[in-house]
Amino acid sequence: MPHSSDSSDSSSFSQSPPPSKQESSDDMRKVQRREKNRIAAQKSRLRQTQKADTLHLESEDLERQNAALRREIKQLTEEMKHFTSMLSSHEPLCSILTSPPPPPEVLYATHSFHQPHISSPRFQH
């Protein structure tokens, strides 16, 4: 395409009348709207970045908690195995397990919490 049309275009721009107050006002509003939109987009991207950072930190914290809980489960499982082993080795030797259980009155006779509470002045009528 020849560039002669470009030169005619540029001459037509120079011959166009100056923009009216209405056009100038509209252009100003467009510029202001674009600036507000740019700022809003910038703030939105910043909020998204902050949210992603917060989620990342929270994720790392949960991973640490998870690892600590897994260690605790492992330790408690080992402890349970140890106590189960101790109980298994003790059961054949235990005299309490091989003898019949004592009557309930023998079990509770030595405890003071079975004394009647009626002797308290608060409960007497």
Secondary structure as the mmCIF struct_conf table of DSSP 4:
data_model
#
loop_
_struct_conf.conf_type_id
_struct_conf.id
_struct_conf.beg_label_comp_id
_struct_conf.beg_label_asym_id
_struct_conf.beg_label_seq_id
_struct_conf.end_label_comp_id
_struct_conf.end_label_asym_id
_struct_conf.end_label_seq_id
TURN_TY1_P TURN_TY1_P1 HIS A 3 HIS A 3
HELX_RH_AL_P HELX_RH_AL_P1 SER A 4 GLN A 15
BEND BEND1 SER A 16 SER A 16
HELX_LH_PP_P HELX_LH_PP_P1 PRO A 17 SER A 20
HELX_RH_AL_P HELX_RH_AL_P2 LYS A 21 HIS A 90
HELX_RH_3T_P HELX_RH_3T_P1 GLU A 91 LEU A 93
HELX_RH_AL_P HELX_RH_AL_P3 SER A 95 THR A 98
BEND BEND2 SER A 99 SER A 99
HELX_LH_PP_P HELX_LH_PP_P2 PRO A 100 PRO A 103
HELX_RH_AL_P HELX_RH_AL_P4 PRO A 104 TYR A 108
TURN_TY1_P TURN_TY1_P2 ALA A 109 THR A 110
HELX_RH_3T_P HELX_RH_3T_P2 SER A 112 HIS A 114
BEND BEND3 GLN A 115 GLN A 115
BEND BEND4 HIS A 117 HIS A 117
TURN_TY1_P TURN_TY1_P3 ILE A 118 SER A 119
BEND BEND5 SER A 120 SER A 120
HELX_RH_3T_P HELX_RH_3T_P3 PRO A 121 PHE A 123
#
